[in-house]
Amino acid sequence: MKRMAGLSALALIISSTSGCGWIWGPEGYFRDRGSDYLQAQQTAPMQLPPDVRTAKRLDPLLPIPRNVADDNVKGEYEVPRPQPLSAIADASDYTLQKSGDSRWVMAQRPPAEVWPVAVQFFQDNGFRLDQQRPQTGEFTTTWQRSDELSEAVAKRLSSAGVATDSETRVRVRIEPGVQRNTSEVYVVSAERPAGSTADVAFTNRSVNTGLDAALVDDMLASMSRTAEKGGSVSLLAARDFDTPSRVSLSEDGSGNPVLNLGADLDRAWSSVGRALEQGEWRVEDINRSLGLYYINLAEKAEKKNDEPGFFGKLFGSKPAKEEIEARAERYQVRLSKVGDNVQVTVEKNINTVAPADVARKVLGAIQDNLG
């Protein structure tokens, strides 16, 4: 009891003298020692006794750097506050990307939203559309002379060395970006003499890099202005952009159900993901590098706006984690590249395929939702 009283008295004394400099001040016992290194002095190197003939070289463990901006600063140093992230918040949804001579537009929007904006830019500048393929994210323009296009584009053609008696056409390709809900927009032009009927094919790399770069710059400026005003969405592109051209449900050599998609892996991944989200199950996790979607057939899909009502909040309750784990029916949907197609299979785990009836149910639902 006496010991407790003594400790209480000591605590009272310390708290009553908390304003004293000898405890908390710059020279106090509990002072901040964060700036003590500024008072450090360099001493002479260690000297060995003269009778030592051979010795290992001794290098300083903590040498003072020679590129210190100012070693005469005294007092405490106040670390500056980090800059706010306003620059990131104010960044445009459309940015210019470069790699060598190639230039393209990176859009922080899905292809369905980028499609109408790109089309509108070329139509506003006098280009006439020739072919539109939303399912592959690509459209081309017809062969046109510079006097048929807008004055701004005509000047771009002249600056890029395109003759006035030549015809030009453009191919625009909108691809899904590496990150979800992003897009990459590429522009490639082709040129031929006016009046020619030759079908000049587009190349994968720019032939007239100056013209393609100028069109990309102008398209970027137009897209940014459109984003400020509020863009639109192409329902055609949203429905058909990443929809595989061919979808068939079959069986492999062991009799396991397999869904075959006529698409590249990126578009197949996007379309299967959207189809799974429409199913009567919950997508619990994904692994893009392994091509896996993890689903739980025992749980319904989560809906963002599916909030319980008044009585649901009053009397209802969410199931416990133990209850969810007890009734879980987890499977994984795997996408594999096979030749020019993608195969979709259902597995219980990495070593076990799912029962045929379960796999057929999941793959059938994916096939129906792809339409």
KEKE-3310 file (N, C-alpha, C; in steps of 0.2 Angstrom, whole numbers, plus 5000, padded with zeros to 4 digits):
npx = (5004:5010:5019:5012:5006:5018:5022:5011:5013:5025:5021:5012:5021:5029:5020:5016:5027:5028:5029:5042:5058:5069:5065:5056:5061:5072:5085:5081:5079:5070:5071:5070:5079:5081:5089:5102:5112:5116:5126:5136:5154:5168:5181:5198:5206:5207:5222:5235:5246:5264:5271:5264:5264:5257:5240:5222:5214:5205:5190:5178:5163:5151:5152:5153:5143:5149:5141:5132:5120:5120:5130:5130:5119:5109:5100:5083:5076:5063:5052:5046:5029:5020:5016:4999:4987:4981:4985:4984:4970:4965:4969:4967:4955:4960:4976:4992:5002:5019:5031:5045:5044:5030:5014:5000:4983:4979:4965:4956:4944:4931:4931:4918:4914:4924:4923:4912:4917:4929:4924:4916:4926:4933:4922:4918:4929:4927:4929:4924:4915:4920:4920:4914:4918:4913:4914:4927:4933:4936:4937:4937:4940:4935:4943:4950:4952:4963:4956:4943:4942:4943:4949:4959:4964:4968:4979:4987:4989:4997:5008:5014:5019:5010:5004:4994:4987:4984:4976:4969:4967:4961:4964:4957:4960:4953:4958:4956:4963:4978:4974:4958:4943:4950:4956:4965:4970:4973:4980:4982:4987:4985:4990:4988:4989:4978:4963:4967:4963:4969:4970:4976:4984:4983:4996:5004:5013:5016:5017:5018:5023:5023:5010:5001:5005:5001:4987:4984:4987:4977:4966:4967:4965:4952:4945:4948:4941:4928:4926:4926:4913:4905:4903:4896:4889:4892:4880:4880:4894:4896:4889:4894:4908:4918:4913:4915:4918:4914:4906:4905:4899:4906:4914:4929:4943:4941:4928:4924:4915:4918:4920:4921:4929:4930:4940:4953:4964:4963:4950:4942:4943:4938:4924:4920:4921:4911:4900:4899:4897:4883:4877:4869:4877:4891:4905:4919:4933:4947:4960:4970:4983:4984:4972:4960:4944:4935:4922:4907:4894:4884:4881:4872:4874:4882:4874:4875:4866:4857:4850:4844:4827:4817:4811:4819:4832:4828:4824:4831:4847:4864:4871:4882:4900:4904:4893:4892:4904:4901:4891:4897:4900:4912:4920:4932:4934:4942:4952:4960:4972:4971:4978:4971:4960:4951:4949:4936:4935:4929:4933:4936:4947:4964:4969:4958:4944:4928:4912:4903:4889:4889:4899:4893:4882:4887:4895:4886:4877:4886:4888:4875:4874:4883:4878)
npy = (4994:5006:5007:5009:5021:5029:5028:5035:5048:5051:5051:5062:5072:5072:5075:5088:5095:5096:5106:5111:5115:5107:5094:5092:5101:5108:5105:5095:5080:5071:5075:5079:5070:5069:5078:5077:5072:5082:5089:5081:5078:5075:5064:5060:5047:5030:5025:5013:5004:5006:4995:4985:4976:4970:4973:4972:4983:4997:5003:5017:5014:5022:5033:5051:5059:5067:5076:5084:5096:5108:5109:5117:5120:5124:5119:5112:5102:5104:5092:5093:5094:5081:5083:5087:5076:5082:5084:5071:5069:5079:5074:5070:5060:5055:5051:5054:5042:5036:5027:5025:5029:5027:5032:5033:5034:5033:5028:5031:5023:5011:5002:5003:5016:5024:5022:5029:5042:5042:5040:5051:5061:5059:5060:5073:5080:5078:5065:5050:5036:5019:5005:4997:4989:4984:4973:4969:4981:4991:5003:5009:5022:5029:5031:5047:5064:5078:5090:5086:5085:5092:5109:5110:5096:5095:5104:5096:5085:5091:5096:5084:5079:5074:5073:5084:5079:5066:5052:5048:5036:5030:5019:5015:5008:5001:4995:4984:4990:4986:4987:4984:4991:5001:5008:5007:5017:5017:5024:5022:5027:5026:5028:5033:5036:5049:5044:5031:5014:5005:4993:4998:4990:4991:4993:4986:4994:5012:5020:5033:5042:5055:5060:5051:5053:5067:5066:5058:5067:5077:5070:5066:5079:5082:5072:5075:5087:5082:5074:5083:5089:5078:5062:5049:5033:5019:5008:4997:4994:4991:4980:4971:4972:4964:4952:4935:4928:4916:4903:4888:4874:4859:4843:4837:4825:4816:4817:4828:4843:4857:4874:4883:4897:4909:4919:4931:4930:4941:4947:4936:4934:4946:4945:4933:4936:4946:4938:4929:4937:4939:4928:4915:4915:4918:4928:4926:4929:4933:4928:4935:4932:4918:4915:4913:4912:4912:4905:4904:4893:4892:4904:4919:4931:4947:4962:4979:4989:4982:4984:4980:4982:4992:4983:4972:4976:4977:4965:4955:4947:4946:4931:4921:4919:4907:4899:4902:4896:4883:4879:4881:4880:4879:4882:4883:4893:4891:4899:4895:4896:4890:4887:4897:4899:4900:4890:4886:4880:4870:4868:4858:4860:4863:4850:4843:4840:4847:4840:4833:4837:4849:4857:4858:4865:4878:4882:4882:4892:4903:4903:4906:4919:4926:4930)
npz = (5000:5004:4994:4983:4986:4986:4972:4967:4972:4966:4952:4953:4956:4944:4934:4938:4936:4923:4914:4916:4909:4912:4911:4899:4890:4877:4883:4891:4900:4893:4880:4863:4852:4839:4830:4834:4826:4818:4826:4826:4825:4815:4817:4819:4808:4814:4822:4820:4831:4830:4829:4822:4808:4797:4793:4792:4781:4787:4785:4787:4795:4795:4785:4783:4771:4756:4749:4755:4757:4765:4779:4790:4796:4810:4824:4825:4812:4802:4794:4778:4773:4764:4746:4741:4733:4722:4709:4704:4706:4697:4685:4668:4660:4648:4641:4634:4627:4624:4614:4608:4591:4591:4596:4606:4613:4630:4639:4653:4654:4649:4634:4628:4631:4625:4612:4605:4606:4600:4587:4584:4584:4572:4562:4564:4558:4545:4540:4532:4537:4534:4537:4552:4566:4580:4588:4587:4591:4581:4568:4551:4539:4523:4507:4505:4498:4504:4503:4506:4519:4536:4538:4548:4548:4535:4535:4544:4536:4525:4532:4536:4524:4515:4499:4489:4479:4483:4491:4507:4520:4536:4550:4565:4581:4595:4610:4624:4640:4650:4664:4672:4664:4657:4642:4626:4612:4596:4581:4563:4547:4529:4513:4495:4478:4471:4463:4461:4461:4469:4482:4496:4509:4527:4539:4553:4559:4560:4544:4540:4551:4556:4552:4558:4572:4573:4571:4582:4593:4590:4592:4605:4611:4608:4614:4627:4629:4627:4637:4648:4646:4647:4643:4631:4629:4619:4616:4607:4606:4619:4620:4610:4610:4616:4614:4610:4593:4590:4599:4607:4615:4621:4623:4630:4627:4638:4641:4648:4650:4640:4636:4621:4615:4602:4602:4607:4622:4631:4627:4629:4643:4648:4643:4648:4662:4663:4660:4670:4681:4679:4683:4693:4706:4716:4713:4720:4720:4709:4698:4687:4681:4681:4675:4681:4688:4703:4710:4720:4722:4731:4736:4732:4719:4723:4724:4721:4724:4732:4746:4762:4768:4779:4789:4786:4791:4804:4809:4802:4798:4794:4787:4798:4797:4799:4795:4781:4777:4780:4771:4758:4741:4732:4717:4703:4688:4674:4661:4646:4634:4618:4604:4592:4599:4614:4628:4641:4656:4671:4687:4702:4710:4708:4705:4702:4692:4690:4694:4680:4678:4686:4680:4667:4670:4674:4663:4653:4657:4656:4642:4638:4643:4636:4624)
capx = (5000:5014:5023:5007:5006:5024:5022:5006:5016:5030:5018:5010:5027:5031:5015:5015:5033:5029:5031:5049:5062:5074:5062:5054:5064:5078:5090:5079:5081:5066:5071:5070:5086:5081:5093:5108:5117:5119:5131:5142:5160:5172:5187:5204:5205:5210:5229:5237:5253:5269:5274:5260:5267:5251:5234:5217:5212:5199:5186:5173:5157:5146:5156:5149:5143:5152:5137:5127:5119:5123:5132:5131:5112:5108:5093:5079:5074:5056:5051:5040:5023:5019:5011:4993:4986:4977:4987:4981:4963:4963:4971:4962:4953:4964:4983:4996:5008:5024:5036:5049:5040:5023:5010:4993:4979:4977:4959:4953:4937:4930:4930:4911:4914:4929:4921:4908:4921:4934:4921:4914:4931:4934:4917:4918:4934:4926:4931:4918:4917:4919:4919:4914:4918:4913:4916:4935:4935:4940:4934:4941:4937:4935:4949:4948:4957:4963:4951:4937:4943:4943:4955:4964:4967:4971:4985:4991:4992:5002:5014:5016:5021:5005:5003:4987:4984:4984:4971:4971:4962:4963:4961:4957:4959:4952:4959:4956:4970:4980:4970:4951:4940:4954:4957:4971:4967:4979:4978:4986:4985:4987:4990:4988:4988:4971:4960:4969:4959:4973:4968:4983:4983:4986:5002:5004:5017:5015:5021:5019:5023:5021:5003:4998:5006:4997:4980:4983:4987:4971:4960:4967:4963:4945:4942:4948:4935:4922:4926:4924:4906:4901:4903:4891:4891:4890:4877:4883:4901:4896:4887:4898:4915:4922:4909:4918:4914:4911:4905:4902:4900:4908:4918:4936:4944:4939:4921:4923:4912:4922:4917:4926:4928:4934:4943:4960:4963:4960:4943:4938:4943:4933:4918:4918:4920:4904:4895:4899:4893:4876:4875:4866:4882:4895:4912:4923:4940:4950:4968:4971:4989:4982:4966:4955:4938:4933:4915:4903:4888:4879:4879:4870:4879:4881:4872:4878:4860:4853:4850:4838:4823:4817:4810:4825:4837:4826:4823:4835:4854:4868:4873:4889:4905:4904:4887:4894:4909:4898:4887:4900:4901:4917:4924:4936:4933:4949:4953:4966:4974:4973:4979:4968:4954:4951:4944:4934:4933:4927:4937:4935:4953:4969:4970:4951:4939:4921:4907:4900:4883:4891:4902:4889:4877:4891:4897:4879:4875:4891:4886:4869:4875:4888:4874)
capy = (5000:5012:5008:5012:5028:5032:5029:5040:5054:5052:5053:5068:5077:5073:5079:5095:5099:5094:5112:5113:5114:5102:5087:5091:5106:5106:5102:5091:5073:5068:5080:5076:5069:5068:5082:5077:5071:5089:5092:5076:5080:5070:5063:5057:5040:5026:5024:5007:5004:5006:4988:4981:4976:4969:4974:4973:4990:4999:5009:5020:5011:5027:5039:5057:5060:5073:5080:5087:5103:5113:5106:5122:5121:5123:5119:5107:5102:5102:5089:5096:5090:5079:5087:5084:5072:5086:5083:5065:5070:5083:5071:5069:5052:5053:5054:5052:5037:5036:5022:5026:5033:5025:5036:5031:5037:5029:5031:5028:5021:5005:5003:5005:5023:5027:5021:5035:5048:5042:5040:5058:5066:5058:5062:5080:5082:5076:5058:5046:5029:5014:4999:4998:4982:4985:4967:4969:4988:4994:5006:5012:5027:5028:5035:5054:5069:5082:5095:5084:5085:5099:5113:5108:5090:5096:5106:5091:5081:5095:5096:5077:5077:5070:5077:5086:5074:5059:5050:5045:5033:5029:5014:5016:5002:5002:4988:4984:4991:4981:4987:4984:4997:5005:5007:5010:5019:5017:5026:5021:5029:5023:5033:5031:5042:5051:5041:5025:5009:5000:4992:4998:4987:4994:4990:4986:5000:5018:5022:5041:5043:5062:5061:5047:5057:5073:5064:5056:5073:5081:5066:5067:5085:5082:5067:5078:5092:5079:5071:5088:5090:5072:5058:5045:5026:5015:5001:4992:4992:4988:4973:4967:4973:4958:4946:4930:4927:4909:4900:4881:4869:4852:4839:4835:4818:4813:4818:4834:4849:4863:4880:4885:4904:4911:4926:4931:4929:4947:4948:4931:4935:4951:4943:4928:4939:4949:4933:4926:4942:4939:4921:4914:4913:4924:4928:4928:4931:4932:4928:4936:4929:4911:4914:4909:4915:4908:4906:4900:4891:4892:4911:4923:4937:4953:4968:4985:4993:4977:4985:4977:4987:4993:4977:4968:4978:4977:4958:4951:4947:4943:4924:4921:4917:4899:4897:4903:4891:4876:4877:4884:4875:4883:4880:4888:4893:4892:4900:4892:4898:4884:4889:4903:4900:4900:4885:4888:4873:4871:4863:4859:4863:4862:4843:4839:4843:4848:4835:4835:4841:4856:4860:4859:4871:4884:4884:4884:4899:4908:4903:4910:4926:4929:4932)
capz = (5000:5004:4988:4978:4988:4984:4965:4965:4973:4961:4946:4953:4955:4937:4930:4940:4934:4916:4911:4917:4904:4913:4909:4892:4885:4873:4886:4896:4900:4888:4875:4856:4850:4832:4827:4837:4821:4816:4830:4826:4823:4812:4821:4815:4807:4819:4820:4823:4834:4824:4828:4819:4802:4792:4796:4787:4780:4791:4782:4791:4794:4793:4783:4782:4764:4754:4745:4760:4754:4770:4785:4795:4798:4817:4827:4823:4805:4801:4788:4774:4772:4757:4742:4740:4727:4718:4703:4702:4705:4691:4679:4663:4658:4642:4642:4628:4629:4619:4615:4602:4587:4592:4600:4607:4619:4636:4642:4660:4653:4645:4626:4626:4632:4621:4605:4602:4607:4594:4580:4584:4582:4564:4559:4565:4554:4538:4538:4531:4540:4529:4541:4559:4569:4587:4591:4588:4593:4575:4562:4546:4535:4516:4504:4504:4497:4509:4502:4508:4526:4539:4537:4553:4546:4529:4537:4546:4530:4522:4536:4536:4518:4511:4493:4488:4474:4486:4495:4514:4525:4543:4554:4572:4584:4602:4613:4632:4643:4655:4669:4670:4663:4653:4634:4622:4606:4591:4574:4558:4541:4523:4507:4489:4473:4469:4457:4461:4464:4473:4489:4500:4516:4533:4542:4560:4562:4556:4538:4540:4559:4558:4552:4564:4578:4573:4572:4589:4597:4589:4595:4612:4614:4607:4619:4634:4629:4627:4644:4652:4645:4649:4637:4630:4629:4614:4618:4602:4608:4625:4620:4606:4609:4618:4613:4605:4587:4590:4605:4607:4621:4618:4628:4629:4626:4644:4642:4652:4647:4638:4632:4616:4613:4596:4604:4611:4629:4634:4626:4632:4650:4649:4642:4653:4668:4663:4660:4677:4686:4678:4685:4700:4710:4718:4711:4726:4719:4702:4697:4680:4678:4680:4671:4685:4692:4709:4711:4726:4719:4737:4737:4727:4717:4727:4721:4724:4727:4736:4753:4765:4770:4786:4793:4785:4795:4811:4811:4798:4800:4789:4790:4800:4792:4799:4791:4774:4775:4780:4765:4752:4735:4728:4710:4699:4681:4671:4654:4644:4627:4614:4597:4591:4603:4622:4631:4647:4660:4678:4691:4709:4712:4703:4703:4702:4688:4693:4691:4674:4679:4688:4674:4661:4672:4674:4656:4649:4659:4653:4635:4637:4645:4631:4619)
cpx = (5004:5018:5018:5007:5012:5024:5017:5009:5021:5027:5015:5015:5029:5026:5014:5021:5034:5031:5038:5053:5067:5071:5060:5057:5069:5084:5088:5081:5077:5066:5071:5077:5087:5086:5100:5114:5120:5125:5137:5148:5164:5179:5192:5203:5209:5218:5231:5244:5258:5272:5270:5262:5261:5245:5228:5215:5205:5196:5180:5166:5151:5150:5151:5149:5146:5147:5131:5126:5121:5124:5132:5124:5112:5101:5089:5077:5067:5054:5045:5035:5022:5014:5005:4992:4981:4978:4984:4973:4961:4966:4966:4961:4957:4971:4986:5001:5012:5028:5039:5045:5032:5020:5003:4990:4978:4971:4957:4946:4936:4929:4923:4910:4918:4927:4917:4912:4926:4930:4919:4920:4933:4928:4916:4923:4933:4927:4924:4919:4915:4917:4919:4913:4918:4915:4924:4937:4939:4935:4938:4937:4938:4941:4946:4954:4957:4958:4944:4937:4943:4949:4961:4968:4970:4978:4990:4994:4997:5008:5017:5019:5017:5003:4996:4983:4984:4978:4973:4965:4965:4960:4962:4955:4959:4953:4958:4963:4972:4976:4962:4948:4944:4954:4963:4969:4973:4976:4984:4983:4988:4986:4991:4987:4981:4969:4962:4964:4962:4970:4974:4981:4986:4991:5001:5008:5016:5020:5023:5018:5021:5014:4999:4999:5001:4989:4979:4983:4980:4965:4961:4964:4955:4942:4942:4942:4929:4921:4923:4916:4902:4900:4897:4894:4888:4887:4879:4890:4901:4894:4891:4905:4919:4919:4913:4914:4911:4911:4902:4904:4901:4911:4925:4937:4942:4932:4919:4920:4917:4919:4922:4924:4932:4936:4950:4958:4961:4953:4939:4938:4938:4926:4915:4917:4913:4899:4894:4896:4886:4873:4872:4871:4886:4902:4916:4930:4942:4957:4969:4977:4988:4976:4961:4950:4936:4926:4912:4896:4882:4877:4877:4875:4877:4879:4873:4872:4855:4853:4844:4834:4822:4816:4816:4830:4835:4826:4828:4842:4858:4870:4881:4894:4905:4899:4889:4899:4906:4894:4890:4901:4906:4920:4928:4935:4939:4948:4960:4967:4975:4972:4976:4962:4956:4946:4943:4932:4932:4930:4935:4941:4958:4970:4964:4947:4932:4917:4904:4894:4884:4894:4898:4884:4881:4892:4891:4877:4880:4889:4880:4870:4880:4884:4872)
cpy = (5006:5013:5011:5020:5032:5033:5034:5047:5056:5054:5060:5074:5078:5077:5086:5099:5097:5100:5114:5111:5108:5095:5087:5096:5103:5103:5097:5084:5069:5072:5076:5076:5068:5072:5082:5076:5077:5091:5087:5079:5074:5070:5060:5050:5036:5024:5017:5008:5003:4999:4983:4981:4975:4969:4975:4981:4991:5005:5011:5016:5016:5033:5045:5058:5067:5078:5083:5095:5109:5110:5111:5124:5119:5122:5113:5108:5100:5098:5092:5091:5087:5083:5084:5081:5076:5085:5076:5065:5074:5080:5070:5061:5050:5056:5051:5047:5037:5030:5022:5031:5032:5030:5033:5034:5032:5032:5027:5026:5015:5007:5005:5013:5027:5027:5027:5041:5048:5043:5048:5062:5065:5061:5070:5083:5080:5069:5054:5039:5024:5007:5000:4990:4983:4979:4966:4976:4991:4997:5009:5018:5026:5032:5042:5058:5074:5088:5093:5084:5092:5103:5111:5101:5091:5099:5101:5087:5084:5095:5089:5075:5074:5075:5079:5082:5067:5058:5047:5042:5031:5023:5016:5010:5003:4995:4989:4985:4985:4981:4987:4991:5003:5003:5010:5011:5020:5020:5025:5023:5026:5028:5030:5037:5043:5047:5034:5020:5004:4999:4992:4995:4991:4990:4990:4992:5006:5018:5029:5042:5050:5063:5057:5051:5063:5071:5061:5062:5076:5077:5066:5073:5085:5077:5071:5083:5088:5076:5077:5090:5084:5068:5054:5038:5023:5008:4996:4990:4989:4981:4968:4967:4967:4952:4941:4929:4920:4906:4893:4878:4862:4849:4837:4827:4814:4813:4824:4840:4854:4868:4883:4892:4906:4918:4925:4931:4935:4948:4943:4932:4941:4949:4938:4931:4942:4944:4930:4931:4942:4932:4921:4912:4919:4923:4930:4931:4930:4931:4929:4932:4922:4910:4911:4914:4910:4910:4901:4899:4892:4899:4915:4929:4943:4958:4974:4989:4988:4978:4983:4983:4988:4987:4972:4969:4977:4969:4953:4952:4944:4936:4925:4918:4909:4896:4897:4897:4884:4874:4879:4878:4879:4879:4885:4887:4895:4894:4899:4894:4891:4886:4896:4904:4900:4895:4887:4881:4875:4866:4864:4862:4861:4855:4840:4843:4843:4842:4838:4839:4848:4860:4862:4865:4877:4886:4885:4890:4904:4908:4907:4918:4930:4932:4939)
cpz = (5000:4998:4983:4979:4985:4976:4963:4966:4968:4954:4946:4953:4948:4933:4932:4938:4926:4911:4911:4911:4905:4912:4902:4887:4881:4876:4892:4895:4894:4882:4868:4854:4842:4828:4830:4832:4818:4819:4830:4823:4820:4815:4816:4814:4813:4817:4824:4826:4829:4824:4825:4811:4796:4796:4790:4787:4784:4788:4787:4790:4792:4791:4782:4774:4762:4750:4749:4757:4759:4777:4791:4798:4806:4819:4824:4816:4805:4794:4784:4773:4765:4753:4741:4734:4722:4711:4700:4701:4699:4685:4674:4662:4652:4643:4636:4631:4623:4620:4608:4597:4587:4597:4600:4613:4624:4639:4648:4659:4649:4638:4624:4626:4627:4614:4602:4602:4601:4587:4579:4581:4574:4560:4559:4560:4547:4536:4537:4533:4534:4532:4548:4562:4577:4591:4592:4590:4587:4570:4557:4542:4528:4514:4503:4503:4503:4509:4504:4516:4529:4538:4542:4551:4540:4530:4540:4541:4526:4526:4537:4529:4513:4505:4492:4484:4477:4490:4502:4517:4531:4546:4561:4576:4592:4606:4621:4635:4647:4661:4667:4669:4660:4646:4631:4615:4601:4584:4569:4551:4535:4518:4500:4484:4472:4463:4457:4464:4468:4480:4494:4507:4522:4536:4549:4563:4557:4550:4538:4548:4560:4557:4557:4570:4579:4574:4579:4594:4596:4593:4602:4615:4613:4612:4626:4634:4630:4634:4649:4652:4647:4643:4636:4630:4623:4616:4613:4604:4614:4625:4616:4606:4610:4618:4608:4599:4587:4597:4605:4613:4619:4624:4625:4628:4632:4645:4647:4648:4646:4634:4628:4614:4607:4598:4607:4618:4633:4633:4629:4640:4652:4649:4647:4660:4669:4663:4667:4682:4685:4680:4692:4705:4712:4716:4717:4725:4711:4703:4689:4677:4677:4676:4675:4688:4697:4711:4717:4723:4725:4738:4731:4725:4721:4722:4724:4728:4731:4743:4756:4767:4777:4791:4792:4790:4802:4813:4807:4801:4795:4792:4792:4796:4793:4795:4784:4772:4775:4774:4758:4747:4730:4722:4707:4691:4678:4663:4652:4636:4623:4607:4596:4595:4610:4624:4639:4650:4667:4682:4699:4713:4707:4701:4702:4697:4692:4690:4685:4674:4681:4683:4669:4663:4672:4667:4652:4651:4656:4646:4634:4639:4640:4625:4619)
residu = (MET:LYS:ARG:MET:ALA:GLY:LEU:SER:ALA:LEU:ALA:LEU:ILE:ILE:SER:SER:THR:SER:GLY:CYS:GLY:TRP:ILE:TRP:GLY:PRO:GLU:GLY:TYR:PHE:ARG:ASP:ARG:GLY:SER:ASP:TYR:LEU:GLN:ALA:GLN:GLN:THR:ALA:PRO:MET:GLN:LEU:PRO:PRO:ASP:VAL:ARG:THR:ALA:LYS:ARG:LEU:ASP:PRO:LEU:LEU:PRO:ILE:PRO:ARG:ASN:VAL:ALA:ASP:ASP:ASN:VAL:LYS:GLY:GLU:TYR:GLU:VAL:PRO:ARG:PRO:GLN:PRO:LEU:SER:ALA:ILE:ALA:ASP:ALA:SER:ASP:TYR:THR:LEU:GLN:LYS:SER:GLY:ASP:SER:ARG:TRP:VAL:MET:ALA:GLN:ARG:PRO:PRO:ALA:GLU:VAL:TRP:PRO:VAL:ALA:VAL:GLN:PHE:PHE:GLN:ASP:ASN:GLY:PHE:ARG:LEU:ASP:GLN:GLN:ARG:PRO:GLN:THR:GLY:GLU:PHE:THR:THR:THR:TRP:GLN:ARG:SER:ASP:GLU:LEU:SER:GLU:ALA:VAL:ALA:LYS:ARG:LEU:SER:SER:ALA:GLY:VAL:ALA:THR:ASP:SER:GLU:THR:ARG:VAL:ARG:VAL:ARG:ILE:GLU:PRO:GLY:VAL:GLN:ARG:ASN:THR:SER:GLU:VAL:TYR:VAL:VAL:SER:ALA:GLU:ARG:PRO:ALA:GLY:SER:THR:ALA:ASP:VAL:ALA:PHE:THR:ASN:ARG:SER:VAL:ASN:THR:GLY:LEU:ASP:ALA:ALA:LEU:VAL:ASP:ASP:MET:LEU:ALA:SER:MET:SER:ARG:THR:ALA:GLU:LYS:GLY:GLY:SER:VAL:SER:LEU:LEU:ALA:ALA:ARG:ASP:PHE:ASP:THR:PRO:SER:ARG:VAL:SER:LEU:SER:GLU:ASP:GLY:SER:GLY:ASN:PRO:VAL:LEU:ASN:LEU:GLY:ALA:ASP:LEU:ASP:ARG:ALA:TRP:SER:SER:VAL:GLY:ARG:ALA:LEU:GLU:GLN:GLY:GLU:TRP:ARG:VAL:GLU:ASP:ILE:ASN:ARG:SER:LEU:GLY:LEU:TYR:TYR:ILE:ASN:LEU:ALA:GLU:LYS:ALA:GLU:LYS:LYS:ASN:ASP:GLU:PRO:GLY:PHE:PHE:GLY:LYS:LEU:PHE:GLY:SER:LYS:PRO:ALA:LYS:GLU:GLU:ILE:GLU:ALA:ARG:ALA:GLU:ARG:TYR:GLN:VAL:ARG:LEU:SER:LYS:VAL:GLY:ASP:ASN:VAL:GLN:VAL:THR:VAL:GLU:LYS:ASN:ILE:ASN:THR:VAL:ALA:PRO:ALA:ASP:VAL:ALA:ARG:LYS:VAL:LEU:GLY:ALA:ILE:GLN:ASP:ASN:LEU:GLY)
# end
